[in-house]
């Protein structure tokens, strides 16, 4: 009788492990579908949370005068219900702490703490409506390609009636 050799999968830390020791993974989130299903009521805030680190060169570039932050702030002047929050931790190698979050979004810190997600890649962009993340995208280039168009789309679909995303 021939036995098939064990197969190996990459674990979260980049190492490999046999199938027997790798826990079943969650299905990958379909952010496009989640954004498509999201609703925003007139006057309801939309949060853009940017996870950054002081030693992240891509974060510094995004926050610079010619980066996405300036572009967003210019656009947001005519879209007052869309708000930017930057969570700027000490270093890429360090974890976010409660003090990195403004008081108004401490609930985001608590949620990420419960999920064990206090050291995300940087920059990480999250769009949140009614305490629900409706878009998450990682990396400097995702700003132009995915994040900013998603914010504009979501804000443009505001409705005066109906139920908001949970």
Residue, then its C-alpha position, 0 to 999 in steps of 0.5 A: x500500500x502506498x501512502x501519499x506524502x503529506x502536503x504542506x501549507x504556509x502558516x501565518x508566520x510564513x513557515x510551513x506545517x503539515x496539513x494535520x497541524x494547520x487549523x482550518x482557515x476562515x474563508x477570505x473576505x470578499x471586500x467588493x461584495x461587502x462594499x456593494x452591500x453596504x448602505x450609508x444614511x444621509x448624515x451618517x459618518x464614514x470613517x477612513x482609518x489609516x493604520x500607520x507607523x512612524x518608521x513606515x516610508x510608505x505611510x510617510x509618503x501617503x501622509x506627505x503633501x503629494x500623497x493620498x492624505x492631501x488628496x483625501x482632505x481636499x475631497x473631504x472638504x465637500x464631503x463633511x460626513x467622511x472622516x479621517x483617523x490616522x492610527x500612528x504606532x511607534x514602529x512597524x515592529x511594535x503593536x498599536x496601543x490604546x494611546x495611538x487611537x483618538x478617544x472617538x475611536x477607542x472602540x476600534x482599538x478594543x475590537x482589534x485587541x479582541x481579534x489579536x490584530x494590533x500589528x497590522x501591515x502598514x499602511x492599512x486602510x479601513x472604511x467603517x460605517x456604523x461600526x462595521x468595516x466595509x472595506x479593508x485594503x493594505x499597501x500604499x498603491x491600494x489607495x489610488x487603485x481601491x481605497x479612494x474609489x471605494x470611499x467615493x462610491x460609498x459616499x455617493x450612494x448615501x440614501x435618505x431612508x432605509x437601514x444603515x449597515x450594522 
